[in-house]
């Protein structure tokens, strides 16, 4: 036994020696780094500590990594495929603005669209690319000869471009390129009169080589998205950043598309008798605790969950800032939030998305006779996204509403969680059928004299007929 313990102690000592040697070797390697590498390493570490290396939507990236998911195609253990994408957007309003809650909701909508955009682009994107590289070298030696005919005339005096000689066309082209790539300082000096025409001409003559590169890309994609639901949302402010970033994780599969199709067609049997899930009250955070309220404030989008009855339920979260302390302002905020939450359910069922974008990048260099090289660059990018959704929504109801002071902005915020269930939709179908029929009056039963259905009575809030046996 003593021998065994001694061997264990010896092994520990060996590992300790190896660890010390490894640490010493690493420290020595860093100490022997050349100054440029050491400076680059210091800049890298500084960027990490300052937050400059933080990626927008990093919380959503960590979420899918924790779930062992990747962006794009994923597979379940049974082999079924599903698609994961992450959308991000920034809250445009300052954090301490009264419009912060509204801007947060706007950003969440755009983040969800950004996630759907990835699915549409993956289904098919038209791309057009145009790359142009131009190099011009101008060199002369000796005395310039005199040209006869139209060679020395300005281009504007030549009536027809097709009649120009190759030399004349080349001269026009070179002049155009030179005019394009002369640095702004020189042009400003000419315009202000600080540089004479002769000085400008001499400066142009000094240019020996010119090289330019232009890259233009145009993209276009469009498609219909049905059944992409949100499985995670988050908003956060990265270290060193001055704007709040909202991110959303979206998932799509054939099964989800079939379920949302069933919502539209009314084939609710596909949405019931599923494996039972959690009660909705356990799924939706409670606004009574700080942790629950913080989760509600940071939750946006439309989720599909199985409830305790085994039916697929849609939960749609929305929020709106309350502008004043009046009851009317709170009521308007709740109504706006409800409308947006209901719209989210329509968007889940089907949304037509069109995406168009363009990127233009240009750069050039001009080398002078004295060896100096001037660099010029210009770039422009545009992106346009349009999403439309429409439909009739029935069977949804308000599951939760909450109100409190927003923890970031310090202003009041109102939130709504709307729910849709297949059983609720079936009930509304029956209600519509019942109410579409005119009531039949039995003989002997007549309304009181003077009574009109349009008459309204004063009511102070009493209740009646709320026993379950009554309905």
C-alpha positions in Angstrom: 0.0 0.0 0.0 2.8 2.4 0.9 4.5 1.6 -2.4 1.3 2.4 -4.3 1.0 5.8 -2.6 4.6 6.6 -3.3 4.1 5.9 -7.0 1.1 8.2 -7.1 3.1 10.9 -5.4 5.9 10.4 -8.0 3.4 10.7 -10.9 2.0 13.9 -9.4 5.5 15.4 -9.2 6.2 14.4 -12.8 2.9 16.1 -14.0 3.9 19.2 -12.0 7.3 19.4 -13.6 5.7 19.0 -17.1 3.2 21.8 -16.3 6.0 24.2 -15.1 8.1 23.4 -18.2 5.1 24.1 -20.5 4.2 27.4 -18.8 7.9 28.5 -18.9 8.2 27.5 -22.5 5.0 29.5 -23.4 6.2 32.5 -21.5 9.7 32.3 -23.1 8.1 32.0 -26.5 6.1 35.2 -25.9 9.1 37.0 -24.5 11.0 36.1 -27.7 8.3 37.5 -30.0 9.4 40.2 -32.4 8.1 43.7 -31.6 5.5 43.7 -34.4 4.0 40.4 -33.3 4.0 41.5 -29.7 2.2 44.7 -30.6 -0.4 42.8 -32.7 -1.0 40.4 -29.8 -1.5 43.3 -27.4 -4.0 45.0 -29.8 -5.8 41.6 -30.0 -6.1 41.3 -26.3 -7.1 44.9 -25.9 -9.9 44.5 -28.5 -11.2 41.4 -26.6 -11.3 43.3 -23.3 -12.9 46.4 -24.8 -15.7 44.5 -26.5 -14.5 45.4 -30.0 -14.4 41.7 -31.0 -18.0 41.1 -29.8 -20.3 40.0 -32.6 -23.8 41.4 -32.8 -26.3 38.8 -31.7 -23.7 36.9 -29.8 -26.2 35.7 -27.2 -28.2 33.9 -30.0 -25.0 32.3 -31.3 -24.2 31.0 -27.8 -27.7 29.7 -27.5 -27.6 27.5 -30.6 -24.1 26.4 -29.7 -25.4 25.3 -26.3 -28.1 23.4 -28.1 -25.6 21.8 -30.4 -27.2 23.5 -33.4 -25.6 25.3 -36.3 -26.9 27.9 -38.7 -28.4 26.4 -41.8 -29.3 22.7 -42.0 -29.6 20.6 -38.9 -30.8 17.0 -38.3 -32.8 15.4 -35.5 -31.8 12.0 -34.1 -34.4 10.4 -36.4 -32.9 12.0 -39.5 -35.5 14.7 -40.0 -34.0 18.0 -41.2 -34.7 21.5 -39.9 -33.3 25.0 -40.7 -31.8 27.4 -38.1 -31.1 31.1 -38.7 -30.2 34.1 -36.6 -31.5 37.6 -37.2 -30.2 40.8 -35.7 -31.1 44.4 -35.6 -30.3 47.4 -33.5 -32.6 49.4 -31.3 -32.4 52.9 -32.8 -33.8 54.9 -29.9 -31.4 55.9 -27.1 -31.6 53.7 -24.0 -33.0 56.6 -21.9 -35.6 57.6 -24.4 -39.4 57.3 -23.9 -39.5 55.7 -27.3 -37.1 52.9 -26.3 -39.7 50.2 -25.7 -41.4 51.0 -29.1 -38.0 51.0 -30.8 -37.2 47.7 -29.1 -40.3 46.1 -30.6 -39.4 47.5 -34.0 -36.0 46.0 -33.8 -37.4 42.7 -32.8 -39.7 42.6 -35.8 -36.7 43.4 -38.1 -34.6 40.8 -36.3 -37.2 38.1 -37.0 -37.4 39.3 -40.6 -33.7 39.0 -40.8 -33.9 35.4 -39.7 -36.6 34.7 -42.3 -34.4 36.5 -44.9 -31.7 33.9 -44.4 -34.2 31.1 -45.3 -35.4 32.9 -48.4 -31.8 33.6 -49.6 -30.9 30.0 -49.0 -33.9 28.8 -51.1 -32.5 30.8 -54.1 -30.7 34.1 -54.7 -30.1 35.7 -58.0 -26.7 37.4 -58.2 -25.1 39.6 -60.8 -21.4 40.4 -60.5 -19.4 43.0 -62.5 -15.7 43.3 -61.9 -13.6 45.8 -63.9 -9.8 46.2 -63.5 -8.1 49.0 -65.5 -4.4 49.7 -65.7 -2.9 52.7 -67.5 0.7 53.5 -68.0 1.9 56.7 -69.5 5.6 57.2 -70.3 7.3 59.6 -72.8 10.8 60.4 -73.8 12.2 62.9 -76.2 10.3 65.7 -77.9 6.7 65.4 -78.7 6.1 65.5 -82.5 3.5 67.8 -84.1 0.4 66.0 -85.2 -1.5 67.2 -88.3 -5.2 67.2 -89.0 -7.6 66.9 -86.1 -5.2 65.3 -83.7 -4.7 68.4 -81.6 -8.3 69.6 -81.6 -10.3 69.2 -78.4 -12.7 66.4 -78.3 -15.7 68.7 -78.2 -14.7 70.1 -81.6 -14.8 66.7 -83.3 -18.4 66.3 -84.6 -18.7 62.5 -84.7 -17.1 60.1 -82.3 -17.0 57.3 -84.9 -14.9 59.5 -87.2 -12.1 59.8 -84.6 -8.8 58.0 -85.0 -7.7 55.4 -82.6 -5.2 57.9 -81.2 -8.0 60.4 -80.6 -10.2 57.9 -78.9 -7.4 56.8 -76.7 -6.7 60.4 -75.8 -10.3 61.0 -74.7 -10.3 57.8 -72.6 -7.0 58.7 -70.9 -8.2 62.2 -70.1 -11.4 60.8 -68.6 -9.5 58.4 -66.5 -7.1 61.0 -65.4 -9.9 63.4 -64.5 -11.6 60.6 -62.4 -8.5 59.7 -60.4 -6.9 63.1 -59.8 -6.9 63.5 -56.0 -9.6 65.8 -54.5 -6.9 68.2 -53.1 -5.6 68.9 -56.5 -9.1 69.5 -57.9 -9.9 71.9 -55.0 -6.7 73.7 -55.6 -7.5 74.2 -59.3 -11.1 75.3 -58.5 -9.9 77.8 -55.9 -7.3 79.3 -58.2 -4.4 78.3 -55.9 -3.0 76.1 -58.7 -2.5 77.5 -62.2 -3.4 75.6 -65.3 0.3 75.1 -66.0 0.8 73.6 -62.6 -2.1 71.3 -63.0 -0.8 70.2 -66.4 2.6 69.5 -65.0 1.1 67.5 -62.1 -0.9 65.3 -64.6 2.3 64.8 -66.7 4.0 63.5 -63.6 1.6 60.6 -63.3 3.2 57.5 -64.8 1.0 54.5 -63.7 -2.7 54.3 -62.8 -4.5 51.3 -61.6 -8.2 51.0 -60.7 -10.5 48.2 -59.5 -14.3 48.3 -59.4 -16.5 45.6 -58.0 -20.3 45.7 -58.3 -22.6 43.0 -57.0 -26.4 42.9 -57.2 -28.6 40.4 -55.4 -32.3 39.6 -55.5 -34.3 36.9 -53.7 -38.0 36.4 -53.0 -40.1 33.7 -51.5 -42.9 32.8 -49.2 -42.1 31.7 -45.7 -44.6 29.6 -43.8 -44.0 28.2 -40.3 -40.8 29.8 -39.2 -41.1 30.2 -35.5 -39.0 31.9 -32.9 -37.3 29.6 -30.3 -35.1 32.3 -28.6 -34.8 36.0 -28.5 -32.5 38.3 -26.6 -31.5 42.0 -26.4 -28.2 43.2 -25.0 -25.6 46.0 -25.1 -22.1 44.8 -26.0 -19.2 46.1 -24.0 -18.1 49.4 -25.5 -21.1 49.7 -27.8 -23.7 52.5 -27.7 -26.7 50.7 -29.1 -28.8 47.8 -27.9 -28.8 44.7 -30.2 -31.8 42.5 -30.6 -31.3 39.0 -31.9 -33.7 36.2 -32.7 -33.3 32.5 -33.4 -35.7 31.1 -36.0 -36.4 27.5 -36.9 -38.2 26.1 -39.9 -39.1 22.5 -40.9 -41.5 20.6 -43.1 -43.5 19.7 -39.9 -43.8 23.4 -38.8 -44.9 24.3 -42.3 -47.6 21.6 -42.3 -48.8 22.8 -38.9 -49.2 26.3 -40.0 -51.0 25.1 -43.2 -53.4 23.3 -40.9 -54.0 26.6 -39.1 -55.1 28.2 -42.3 -57.1 25.3 -43.8 -58.9 24.5 -40.6 -57.5 20.9 -40.4 -57.1 21.2 -36.6 -56.8 17.5 -36.1 -53.1 17.7 -37.0 -52.6 20.2 -34.2 -54.2 18.1 -31.4 -53.6 14.9 -29.6 -49.9 15.5 -29.6 -47.5 14.7 -26.8 -48.5 16.8 -23.8 -46.3 19.7 -22.9 -46.0 22.2 -20.0 -49.0 24.3 -18.9 -48.9 27.7 -20.6 -48.6 29.5 -17.2 -45.3 27.7 -16.8 -44.1 28.6 -20.3 -44.9 32.3 -20.1 -42.8 34.2 -17.5 -44.5 35.7 -14.6 -44.4 39.5 -14.2 -44.6 39.3 -10.4 -40.8 38.6 -10.0 -37.9 40.6 -11.3 -36.5 37.6 -13.1 -39.8 36.9 -14.8 -40.3 40.6 -15.7 -36.8 40.8 -17.1 -37.6 37.7 -19.3 -40.8 39.3 -20.5 -39.2 42.5 -21.4 -36.6 40.6 -23.4 -38.9 38.2 -25.2 -40.3 39.1 -28.6 -41.8 37.1 -31.5 -44.1 34.2 -32.1 -43.5 30.8 -30.5 -45.2 27.5 -31.0 -45.5 25.2 -28.0 -47.4 22.1 -26.9 -49.6 22.8 -23.9 -50.8 20.5 -21.2 -53.6 19.2 -23.3 -51.3 18.1 -26.1 -52.4 20.7 -28.6 -50.1 23.0 -30.5 -50.4 26.5 -29.2 -49.1 29.8 -30.7 -47.8 32.4 -28.3 -47.1 35.9 -29.7 -45.3 38.5 -27.5 -45.4 42.3 -28.1 -44.8 45.4 -26.1 -45.3 49.2 -26.3 -44.2 52.2 -24.4 -46.7 54.1 -22.3 -46.3 57.8 -23.3 -48.0 59.4 -20.3 -49.4 58.5 -16.9 -53.0 58.7 -18.0 -55.3 55.6 -18.2 -55.9 56.5 -21.9 -52.2 56.3 -22.7 -51.9 52.9 -21.0 -55.0 51.6 -22.9 -53.6 52.8 -26.2 -50.3 51.1 -25.5 -52.0 47.8 -24.7 -54.1 48.0 -27.9 -51.1 48.7 -30.0 -49.2 45.8 -28.5 -52.2 43.5 -29.0 -52.4 44.4 -32.7 -48.8 43.8 -33.2 -48.9 40.5 -31.4 -51.9 39.3 -33.5 -50.1 40.4 -36.6 -47.2 38.2 -35.5 -49.5 35.1 -35.7 -50.5 36.1 -39.2 -46.8 36.4 -40.2 -46.1 32.9 -38.8 -48.7 31.4 -41.1 -47.3 33.0 -44.2 -45.2 36.0 -45.1 -44.0 37.0 -48.6 -40.5 38.4 -48.5 -38.6 40.2 -51.3 -34.9 41.1 -50.8 -32.8 43.3 -53.0 -29.2 44.5 -52.4 -26.3 46.0 -54.1 -22.6 46.6 -53.3 -20.2 48.9 -55.2 -16.6 49.2 -54.3 -14.0 51.1 -56.1 -10.3 51.9 -55.5 -7.4 53.3 -57.5 -3.7 54.2 -57.2 -1.8 56.8 -59.1 2.0 56.6 -59.2 4.0 59.8 -59.9 7.4 60.2 -61.4 8.9 60.9 -58.0 7.7 57.5 -56.7 4.8 58.8 -54.6 1.6 56.7 -54.8 -1.8 58.2 -54.1 -4.6 55.9 -53.0 -8.4 56.5 -53.4 -11.3 54.4 -52.5 -15.1 54.7 -52.5 -17.9 52.2 -51.6 -21.6 52.1 -51.5 -24.0 49.5 -50.3 -27.8 49.3 -50.3 -30.2 46.8 -48.9 -34.0 46.6 -49.3 -36.4 44.2 -47.6 -40.1 44.1 -48.0 -42.4 41.7 -46.2 -46.2 41.4 -46.6 -48.7 39.2 -44.7 -52.4 39.0 -44.7 -55.2 36.6 -43.6 -58.1 36.1 -41.2 -57.3 35.4 -37.6 -59.8 33.6 -35.4 -59.6 31.8 -32.1 -56.9 33.9 -30.6 -57.2 35.4 -27.1 -55.2 37.5 -24.7 -53.3 35.2 -22.4 -51.3 37.7 -20.4 -50.8 41.5 -20.1 -48.2 43.1 -17.9 -47.1 46.6 -17.1 -44.1 48.1 -15.3 -41.1 50.4 -15.5 -38.7 49.4 -18.2 -35.4 48.4 -16.5 -33.3 50.1 -19.2 -35.2 53.2 -20.2 -36.8 54.0 -16.9 -40.2 54.7 -18.6 -43.4 52.6 -18.3 -44.0 49.8 -20.7 -47.0 47.6 -21.4 -46.8 44.1 -22.8 -49.2 41.6 -24.3 -49.0 37.8 -24.8 -51.6 36.6 -27.3 -52.4 32.9 -27.6 -54.0 30.8 -30.4 -55.2 27.2 -30.0 -56.9 24.9 -32.4 -59.7 24.2 -29.9 -60.2 28.0 -29.6 -60.4 28.3 -33.4 -63.0 25.4 -33.5 -65.0 27.1 -30.9 -65.1 30.4 -32.9 -66.1 28.4 -36.0 -69.1 27.1 -34.1 -69.9 30.5 -32.6 -69.9 32.0 -36.1 -72.3 29.3 -37.3 -74.6 29.8 -34.3 -74.7 33.6 -34.6 -75.2 33.5 -38.3 -78.6 32.0 -37.8 -81.6 34.2 -37.0 -83.2 33.4 -33.6 -86.7 31.8 -33.8 -89.4 33.3 -31.5 -91.6 30.8 -29.9 -95.3 31.5 -29.7 -96.4 33.2 -26.4 -92.9 34.6 -25.7 -92.9 38.3 -26.5 -90.4 41.0 -25.5 -91.6 43.6 -22.9 -93.5 46.5 -24.4 -91.2 49.5 -25.1 -88.0 47.3 -25.0 -85.5 47.8 -27.7 -82.3 45.7 -28.2 -80.4 48.9 -28.8 -81.3 50.3 -25.4 -78.2 50.4 -23.1 -78.4 50.0 -19.4 -76.1 51.4 -16.7 -73.8 48.7 -15.4 -71.4 49.1 -12.5 -69.5 45.9 -13.1 -71.7 43.1 -11.7 -71.5 39.7 -13.1 -74.0 36.9 -13.9 -74.2 33.6 -15.7 -70.5 32.7 -15.1 -71.2 29.3 -13.7 -69.7 26.6 -15.9 -73.0 24.9 -16.1 -74.3 27.9 -18.0 -72.0 27.4 -21.0 
